[in-house]
Amino acid sequence: MMFAEAAPGTHPTIDLGCGTLCTINYDSVISSLIAVILTIAIGFWVRSKLQEGRPGKVQAIFEWGYDQLRSLVRTNVSDDALFIIPLAMTLFLYILIGNWIEIFPLAIFPILHGANADLNQTLAMGLIVIIVVQWYSIRVLGIGGYLKRFTKPFELPLPARIVFIPLNILEEAVKPVTLALRLFGNIFAGAVMIGLIAGFASLQLPVVGTVGGTIIGSILLIIWKAFDVIFIGFIQAFIFMLLTVIYFGAAREGLEHEHH
């Protein structure tokens, strides 16, 4: 059989007896918990490396990343929105670690998988980001300015802008969904590819045979994991962080119009 017995994307669950809301994908919970612990541990480790004077390699890399993110926030949001930096950095590190968990061999750690290969995980992060974005928008624009955001484009007269209100509301409502699906889809697709490549060894290839298929399958799996888990995992963590900053910038829409 080329495919595993379980369908791709399925998770072992525990039912606490109160329906769907009380059904837990325990492999996702374990993977996410490990990612949380590692994120906190790495955060404290980096903090211990920070010192005055000549920085070490860890501090130099951290300060470079911090400066790049601060520049991104100032360019896309505002100079007074630097509180976004710890949120964005934490999301980046946590998502990166959650993605890189997939590098562990399933034969040794069968309970672990990419933490973000579960839609529940990515959707929860998407909702948290958008909720904080709405709070920031209200804080910056006020209730009136916040509600006026949903009447853009501001260049049109008010009667014409009313037509766009449902579309603007829909655009805001689907942001956490698109944020979650983008991350989940890429990580899940990588996990499916790993399963397909791992099943390559069981094929009866007429030229190389079973042993040759095992060797080829192992080589392909190593190459794909190095590319997908490490590189794609990093890119997806960066994109999630970048979109978070961009959404905060969009939360200020209408501020310049109000001043004008």
Helices and strands as residue ranges (DSSP letters): E 13-15, G 20-22, E 23-25, H 26-49, H 57-76, H 84-100, G 101-103, G 115-117, H 119-148, G 149-151, H 158-162, H 165-173, H 175-198, G 199-202, H 209-225, I 226-232, H 233-250, H 255-259
